[in-house]
Amino acid sequence: MSDSPTTLLHRIFGSAEERIFRKNLRNLLGFRPRNFSVYELALTHRSLKEPIDQNNERLEFLGDAILSSLVAEYLFKRYPYKEEGFLTEMRSKMVNRNQLNDIALRIGLNKIAIFNRNDGALRSSQIFGNTLEALVGAIYLDQGYAFTDKWVLRNLIQPHLSMDDLELLDLNLKNKLYGWVNRQGKTLEFVTLNEKLERGRRLFTVAAVIDGERIAEGKAFNKKDASQIAAQEAIRLLGIE
């Protein structure tokens, strides 16, 4: 994956657009990449209409594992006396799909991601959180584990994840939604809408359904996380405090 004049951006958009992309990428990363092509791949979504040989799904798989490991180590050191259950819950709060998508938008990853910008649904989807995972995978391949550890701490955890706020956050959002629904005299169920293989793992789409009306959906690689994401989105849409 070495740099070459026939990179995807150069082939599709031309050299001027590629130069702009490289500059914006360096600004976002805060350092000069050694291997530009691996970052280009990390930011390339499969929705791109132009013919492409690869997309960022493999790097997303790698970045997901690296990020989970880095966050686990961070929590292990930050909370030396906390038990496994607390650490697992905090990690889930830090790396769930909604959280990563929000961080990706805050750092401007959506502005340089390479995807089908004519598809309006993608702009409001969670592909940018997935792209952030792929970016972490690219940094790991380009710069190594120790550098990636420092980058994640400096650029993701410290500026965007308040441990105090996360400790107070009620992760079991399903219970919160159930409580609100019961007070309203309504019924709530979580319905699995879809189950498919993605990058070798089962991806579940679960909907929060209140009185037969589909309120919100969540996607994750297990039903529990998908339900939590659906509940979180339903709470946001319903304005539940």
C-alpha positions in Angstrom: 0.0 0.0 0.0 2.8 2.4 -0.8 2.1 5.9 -2.2 1.8 6.0 -6.0 0.5 8.4 -8.7 -2.4 6.0 -9.3 -4.1 6.4 -5.9 -7.9 6.3 -5.8 -8.2 10.0 -5.3 -5.8 10.8 -8.1 -7.6 8.4 -10.4 -11.1 9.8 -9.7 -10.7 13.4 -8.8 -7.2 14.4 -10.1 -4.0 15.6 -8.5 -5.4 18.9 -7.2 -8.1 17.2 -5.2 -5.6 14.7 -3.9 -3.3 17.5 -2.6 -6.3 19.1 -0.8 -7.2 15.7 0.8 -3.6 15.1 1.9 -3.5 18.6 3.6 -6.8 18.1 5.3 -5.8 14.6 6.5 -2.6 16.0 8.0 -4.5 18.7 9.8 -7.0 16.2 11.2 -4.3 13.7 12.3 -1.8 16.3 13.6 1.1 14.5 12.0 2.5 13.6 8.5 1.6 10.0 7.5 4.3 7.7 6.3 2.0 5.7 4.1 -0.7 7.9 2.6 -2.5 5.0 0.8 -3.5 3.2 4.0 -5.3 6.3 5.2 -7.0 6.8 1.9 -8.3 3.2 2.1 -9.4 3.8 5.7 -11.6 6.7 4.6 -13.1 5.0 1.5 -16.6 3.7 2.1 -18.1 1.0 -0.1 -20.9 3.4 -1.2 -18.6 5.2 -3.5 -20.1 5.0 -7.0 -16.7 4.9 -8.8 -15.2 1.5 -9.4 -13.0 0.6 -6.4 -11.0 -2.5 -5.6 -11.2 -2.1 -1.8 -13.0 -0.2 0.9 -12.4 0.4 4.6 -14.2 -2.6 6.1 -11.1 -4.6 6.8 -9.4 -1.7 8.4 -12.6 -1.0 10.4 -12.3 -4.6 11.8 -8.7 -4.0 12.8 -9.3 -0.6 14.2 -12.3 -1.8 16.3 -10.0 -4.4 18.0 -7.1 -1.9 18.5 -9.4 0.8 19.9 -11.1 -1.6 22.3 -7.7 -2.8 23.5 -6.4 0.8 24.0 -9.5 1.8 25.9 -9.4 -1.3 28.1 -5.8 -0.6 29.0 -6.6 3.1 29.7 -9.5 2.1 32.0 -7.4 -0.6 33.7 -4.8 2.0 34.7 -7.2 4.8 35.5 -9.3 2.7 37.8 -6.9 0.3 39.7 -9.5 -0.8 42.3 -12.6 -1.2 40.1 -14.0 -4.6 39.3 -14.4 -6.1 35.8 -18.1 -5.3 35.6 -17.4 -1.5 36.0 -14.5 -1.6 33.5 -16.6 -3.4 30.9 -19.5 -1.0 31.3 -17.2 2.0 31.0 -15.6 0.6 27.9 -19.1 0.1 26.3 -19.9 3.7 27.1 -16.7 4.9 25.4 -16.7 2.8 22.2 -20.4 2.2 21.3 -21.4 3.1 17.8 -23.3 6.3 18.7 -20.4 7.6 20.8 -17.8 7.0 18.1 -20.0 8.5 15.4 -20.4 11.7 17.5 -16.6 11.9 18.0 -16.0 11.4 14.3 -18.4 14.3 13.5 -16.8 16.5 16.1 -13.3 16.0 14.7 -14.5 16.6 11.1 -13.9 13.1 9.8 -17.1 13.3 7.7 -15.6 16.2 5.8 -12.8 14.2 4.4 -14.4 10.7 4.2 -14.7 9.3 0.7 -18.3 8.1 0.2 -21.3 8.6 -2.0 -22.2 12.2 -1.0 -25.4 12.1 -3.1 -26.9 9.5 -0.8 -28.6 11.6 1.9 -29.2 8.7 4.2 -25.5 8.2 4.6 -25.0 11.7 6.0 -27.2 10.8 9.0 -26.0 7.2 9.4 -23.2 5.9 11.6 -20.6 5.3 8.9 -18.4 8.0 10.3 -18.0 6.1 13.6 -17.0 3.1 11.5 -14.6 5.2 9.5 -13.0 6.4 12.8 -12.3 2.8 13.7 -10.8 2.3 10.3 -8.7 5.4 10.8 -7.4 4.0 14.1 -6.5 0.8 12.2 -4.6 2.8 9.6 -2.6 4.8 12.3 -1.7 1.5 13.9 -0.4 0.0 10.6 1.4 3.2 9.8 2.8 4.3 13.1 2.6 1.3 15.5 0.8 0.5 18.7 2.6 2.9 21.1 2.0 5.9 18.8 -1.6 5.0 18.3 -2.1 4.7 22.0 -0.9 8.3 22.5 -2.9 9.6 19.5 -6.1 8.0 20.8 -5.6 9.5 24.3 -4.7 13.0 23.0 -7.2 13.2 20.2 -10.2 11.1 21.2 -10.3 10.4 25.0 -9.0 13.6 26.6 -11.0 16.1 24.5 -14.1 14.2 23.8 -14.7 11.6 26.6 -15.3 12.9 30.2 -14.9 10.1 32.6 -16.9 11.8 35.3 -19.8 12.3 32.9 -19.6 8.7 31.6 -19.5 7.3 35.2 -22.9 9.1 35.8 -24.4 8.0 32.5 -27.0 5.3 32.8 -25.8 2.7 30.3 -28.9 0.6 30.7 -31.0 2.9 28.6 -33.5 0.1 28.0 -34.6 0.2 31.6 -34.9 4.0 31.4 -37.1 3.7 28.3 -39.2 0.9 29.9 -39.8 3.1 32.9 -41.0 6.1 30.8 -43.2 3.8 28.7 -44.8 2.3 31.8 -45.6 5.7 33.2 -47.3 6.6 30.0 -49.4 3.4 30.0 -47.8 2.2 26.8 -46.1 -1.0 25.8 -42.5 -1.3 24.6 -40.7 -4.1 22.8 -37.4 -4.5 21.0 -37.8 -6.2 17.6 -34.9 -7.7 15.5 -35.4 -6.3 12.0 -32.4 -7.7 10.3 -29.5 -10.0 10.9 -26.7 -10.3 8.3 -23.0 -11.2 8.1 -20.7 -8.2 7.9 -16.9 -8.6 7.9 -17.3 -12.1 9.2 -19.6 -11.2 12.1 -23.3 -11.0 12.5 -24.7 -7.5 12.4 -28.1 -7.0 14.1 -30.6 -4.3 13.5 -33.0 -3.9 16.4 -36.0 -1.5 16.6 -37.6 0.1 19.7 -41.3 -0.3 19.1 -43.8 1.6 21.3 -47.5 0.7 21.0 -46.7 -0.9 17.6 -44.9 2.1 16.3 -41.3 1.8 15.3 -39.6 4.7 17.1 -35.8 4.1 16.6 -33.3 1.6 15.4 -29.9 0.5 16.5 -27.2 -1.6 14.8 -24.5 -3.6 16.6 -22.7 -6.9 16.5 -24.8 -8.3 19.2 -28.5 -7.9 20.0 -27.9 -6.4 23.5 -25.8 -3.5 22.1 -28.2 -2.9 19.2 -31.1 -2.7 21.7 -29.2 -0.2 23.8 -28.5 2.0 20.8 -32.1 1.8 19.7 -33.2 2.8 23.3 -30.7 5.7 23.4 -32.0 7.0 20.0 -35.6 6.6 21.2 -34.9 8.5 24.4 -33.4 11.3 22.3 -36.2 11.5 19.8 -38.9 11.4 22.6 -37.1 14.1 24.6 -37.0 11.9 27.8 -35.0 13.5 30.6 
